[in-house]
Amino acid sequence: MTGRGQLQEVLRVNTTVTSLNLRENNLGEGGGPRAIAEALRVNHTLQTLYLWSNNLGHDGAQAIAEALRVEYHGDFAQPWLE
């Protein structure tokens, strides 16, 4: 399993972690942001997610933002996508 897959699985089953700092991990525009977005659709524990300096690109940031908008209904405390 790739690091992306491991991160996605951890986020899917998380019931404890409320803040996650992934800044400067070069997640890129491809599968990384999409994996995070998919996991956020089922994770309602996380309240703060730091993702700046990851080269997410427009599509990656849009995928994550859409997952937060739809699944968290605006209740996500601090999505940092700079």
DRENDO-1510 file (C-alpha; in Angstrom, 1 decimal, always signed):
<recs>
REC; n; res; u; v; w
REC; 1; MET; +0.0; +0.0; +0.0 .
REC; 2; THR; +1.3; +3.4; -0.9 .
REC; 3; GLY; +1.7; +6.3; +1.5 .
REC; 4; ARG; -1.3; +7.8; -0.1 .
REC; 5; GLY; -3.3; +4.7; +0.4 .
REC; 6; GLN; -2.2; +4.4; +4.0 .
REC; 7; LEU; -3.2; +8.0; +4.7 .
REC; 8; GLN; -6.5; +7.5; +3.1 .
REC; 9; GLU; -7.3; +4.4; +5.2 .
REC; 10; VAL; -6.2; +6.2; +8.4 .
REC; 11; LEU; -8.5; +9.1; +7.7 .
REC; 12; ARG; -11.4; +6.8; +6.8 .
REC; 13; VAL; -11.3; +5.0; +10.2 .
REC; 14; ASN; -10.2; +7.9; +12.4 .
REC; 15; THR; -12.4; +8.6; +15.4 .
REC; 16; THR; -9.7; +10.4; +17.5 .
REC; 17; VAL; -7.5; +12.8; +15.5 .
REC; 18; THR; -9.1; +16.3; +15.2 .
REC; 19; SER; -6.2; +18.2; +13.7 .
REC; 20; LEU; -3.8; +17.0; +11.0 .
REC; 21; ASN; -0.8; +18.9; +9.6 .
REC; 22; LEU; +0.3; +17.7; +6.2 .
REC; 23; ARG; +1.9; +20.9; +5.0 .
REC; 24; GLU; +5.0; +20.7; +2.7 .
REC; 25; ASN; +4.5; +17.0; +1.8 .
REC; 26; ASN; +4.3; +17.6; -2.0 .
REC; 27; LEU; +1.1; +15.7; -2.3 .
REC; 28; GLY; +0.8; +17.0; -5.9 .
REC; 29; GLU; -2.1; +17.3; -8.2 .
REC; 30; GLY; -2.9; +13.7; -8.8 .
REC; 31; GLY; -4.0; +10.9; -6.5 .
REC; 32; GLY; -3.0; +12.5; -3.2 .
REC; 33; PRO; -5.7; +15.2; -3.0 .
REC; 34; ARG; -8.3; +12.8; -4.4 .
REC; 35; ALA; -7.4; +10.2; -1.8 .
REC; 36; ILE; -7.8; +12.8; +0.9 .
REC; 37; ALA; -11.1; +14.0; -0.5 .
REC; 38; GLU; -12.5; +10.5; -0.6 .
REC; 39; ALA; -11.4; +9.9; +3.0 .
REC; 40; LEU; -12.9; +13.2; +4.1 .
REC; 41; ARG; -16.3; +12.0; +2.8 .
REC; 42; VAL; -16.5; +9.4; +5.6 .
REC; 43; ASN; -14.4; +11.1; +8.3 .
REC; 44; HIS; -16.3; +13.5; +10.5 .
REC; 45; THR; -13.9; +13.7; +13.4 .
REC; 46; LEU; -11.2; +15.9; +11.7 .
REC; 47; GLN; -11.7; +19.6; +12.3 .
REC; 48; THR; -8.4; +21.1; +11.2 .
REC; 49; LEU; -6.5; +20.1; +8.2 .
REC; 50; TYR; -3.3; +21.9; +7.1 .
REC; 51; LEU; -2.4; +21.4; +3.5 .
REC; 52; TRP; -0.4; +24.4; +2.3 .
REC; 53; SER; +2.7; +24.0; +0.2 .
REC; 54; ASN; +1.6; +20.7; -1.3 .
REC; 55; ASN; +1.2; +21.7; -5.0 .
REC; 56; LEU; -2.4; +20.5; -5.0 .
REC; 57; GLY; -3.3; +22.5; -8.1 .
REC; 58; HIS; -6.8; +23.7; -8.9 .
REC; 59; ASP; -8.3; +20.2; -9.4 .
REC; 60; GLY; -6.8; +18.8; -6.2 .
REC; 61; ALA; -7.9; +21.8; -4.1 .
REC; 62; GLN; -11.4; +21.7; -5.7 .
REC; 63; ALA; -11.8; +17.9; -4.9 .
REC; 64; ILE; -10.9; +18.5; -1.2 .
REC; 65; ALA; -13.1; +21.7; -1.0 .
REC; 66; GLU; -16.0; +19.8; -2.5 .
REC; 67; ALA; -15.7; +16.9; -0.1 .
REC; 68; LEU; -15.6; +19.4; +2.8 .
REC; 69; ARG; -18.6; +21.3; +1.5 .
REC; 70; VAL; -20.8; +18.3; +0.8 .
REC; 71; GLU; -19.8; +16.0; +3.7 .
REC; 72; TYR; -19.2; +18.5; +6.5 .
REC; 73; HIS; -22.0; +20.9; +5.6 .
REC; 74; GLY; -19.9; +23.9; +6.4 .
REC; 75; ASP; -19.0; +22.5; +9.9 .
REC; 76; PHE; -15.3; +22.0; +9.2 .
REC; 77; ALA; -13.5; +24.3; +11.6 .
REC; 78; GLN; -10.3; +25.2; +9.7 .
REC; 79; PRO; -9.4; +23.9; +6.2 .
REC; 80; TRP; -6.0; +25.4; +5.3 .
REC; 81; LEU; -5.5; +25.0; +1.6 .
REC; 82; GLU; -3.0; +27.8; +0.9 .
</recs>
